[in-house]
Every structure is written in structure tokens, then in C-alpha cells.
Amino acid sequence: MDEPIPLAARILVGVCLLGGAWTVRTITRRAADGRLGRNQLAGLRTTATLRSDEAWRAGHRAGLPSNEIGATGLALAGLAILVLPDGVALIAVSLGGAVWAVGWLLHAMVLANRAARVVEPDRPAADDEK
């Protein structure tokens, strides 16, 4: 039978998952409402979302529901870790929560890119205008 995982280790993993969920949710909400401006470090960064401040906010508003779903799944995995006694379950739930969150993050990126392209359509390069 699998060895029980010490409570301290379960708390550490749970806190990391909960912290990741909070970070994803906070960044997306702040970018959607304009408190987090365009940047190269945090947010749903695509060529389209980085074109303008309006495209940035529109993209994050479009991606917010998917990010909320992903972050919620990650947070639930973080909470579940606290009650799981063995290592196999801890690994399965941790990885499952991470895969869930990444899947929804990718979905949010697609939605954000589409919304940003509506606001700020592709423009021809300077050489194409001649």
C-alpha cells in the first residue's frame, strides 16, 4: 500500500495550487477591467491582445470566464490535496488540476485573441501599403 504523505507536504502542494489559482484569476480580472495594462510579463499575451489597450481589455474580458473555470478547478484540486492521504492520489489530483487549468487557459487565449482581433483587426505592414 502507498505510504501516507505528511500533512506539511500536502499543505505545501495545496497552497501552491491555491496560489496559482488566485494568481490566474487576479491577473485576468485586473487586465479585463483595466487595472493591469498591456505588458510582456502577465496576462493573455498574443499578438492581437498586445496591439492596443482596447484590444488588451477586450481580450481579457472574453477570456475571463474560461480562466475562472480553470482557476476554480485548480483551487479545488488544492483543497482536495489536504484530505488525500496517499501519494498516488496527491499526484493524480495535482496533475489533474494543472491539466484542467492549462486546458481552460488555452481556451481563454483563443477567445482573447478572437476578441482582440475584432477590436483591432490585422493591419497591413508598412511595406504592403505601397
C-alpha positions in Angstrom: 0.0 0.0 0.0 1.1 3.5 -0.7 2.8 5.5 2.1 0.8 8.4 3.6 2.1 11.8 2.6 2.9 14.1 5.6 0.5 16.8 6.3 3.2 19.5 5.8 3.8 18.3 2.2 0.1 18.2 1.4 -0.3 21.7 2.8 2.6 22.9 0.7 1.2 21.4 -2.5 -2.3 22.7 -1.7 -1.0 26.2 -1.0 0.9 26.2 -4.3 -2.2 25.2 -6.3 -4.4 27.7 -4.5 -1.8 30.4 -5.0 -1.7 29.6 -8.7 -5.5 29.7 -9.0 -5.6 33.1 -7.2 -2.8 34.5 -9.4 -4.5 33.4 -12.7 -7.9 34.8 -11.5 -6.5 38.1 -10.2 -4.3 38.8 -13.3 -7.2 38.2 -15.7 -9.7 40.2 -13.7 -7.3 43.2 -13.4 -6.4 43.1 -17.1 -10.1 42.9 -18.1 -11.1 45.9 -16.0 -8.0 48.0 -17.0 -6.1 47.8 -13.7 -3.3 45.7 -15.4 -2.2 47.3 -18.6 -0.5 45.7 -21.6 2.8 44.1 -20.7 5.2 41.3 -21.7 5.0 39.5 -18.4 1.5 38.7 -17.2 -1.9 38.2 -18.9 -3.3 36.7 -22.0 -0.5 37.9 -24.3 -1.0 37.3 -28.0 -0.1 39.5 -31.0 -3.7 40.6 -31.2 -4.1 41.4 -27.5 -0.9 43.4 -27.4 -1.9 45.7 -30.3 -3.7 48.3 -28.2 -5.1 48.9 -24.7 -8.6 48.4 -26.0 -7.7 45.0 -27.6 -5.9 44.0 -24.3 -9.0 44.7 -22.2 -11.4 43.1 -24.8 -9.3 40.0 -25.0 -9.2 39.6 -21.2 -12.9 40.2 -20.9 -13.5 37.5 -23.4 -11.1 35.1 -21.8 -12.2 35.7 -18.2 -15.0 33.1 -17.9 -12.6 30.3 -19.2 -9.9 31.5 -16.8 -12.4 31.5 -13.9 -13.3 27.8 -14.7 -9.6 26.8 -14.9 -8.7 28.7 -11.7 -11.7 27.1 -9.9 -10.6 23.6 -10.9 -7.1 24.3 -9.8 -8.3 25.7 -6.4 -10.5 22.6 -5.9 -7.5 20.4 -6.5 -5.5 22.4 -4.0 -8.2 21.9 -1.4 -8.6 18.2 -2.2 -4.9 17.7 -1.6 -5.4 18.4 2.1 -7.6 15.4 2.6 -5.9 12.9 0.3 -3.8 10.5 2.4 -1.6 8.8 -0.2 1.0 9.9 -2.8 -0.7 8.4 -5.9 -3.9 10.3 -5.2 -1.9 13.5 -4.5 0.0 13.3 -7.7 -3.2 12.4 -9.7 -5.2 15.3 -8.3 -2.3 17.8 -8.6 -1.6 16.9 -12.2 -5.3 16.7 -13.0 -5.9 20.2 -11.6 -2.9 21.6 -13.5 -4.0 20.0 -16.8 -7.6 21.3 -16.2 -6.2 24.8 -15.6 -3.9 24.8 -18.6 -6.7 23.5 -20.9 -9.0 26.3 -19.9 -6.2 28.8 -20.1 -5.6 27.8 -23.7 -9.3 28.1 -24.4 -9.1 31.6 -22.8 -6.2 32.5 -25.1 -8.2 31.5 -28.2 -11.2 33.6 -27.1 -9.0 36.5 -26.1 -7.2 36.5 -29.5 -10.5 36.5 -31.4 -12.0 39.3 -29.3 -8.8 41.4 -29.7 -8.8 40.9 -33.4 -12.4 42.2 -33.7 -11.4 45.4 -31.8 -8.0 45.8 -33.5 -8.1 44.0 -36.9 -4.9 42.9 -38.6 -3.3 45.8 -40.3 -1.0 45.5 -43.4 2.6 46.1 -42.8 4.1 49.4 -43.9 5.7 47.7 -47.0 2.3 46.3 -48.1 0.7 49.8 -48.2 3.0 50.9 -51.1 
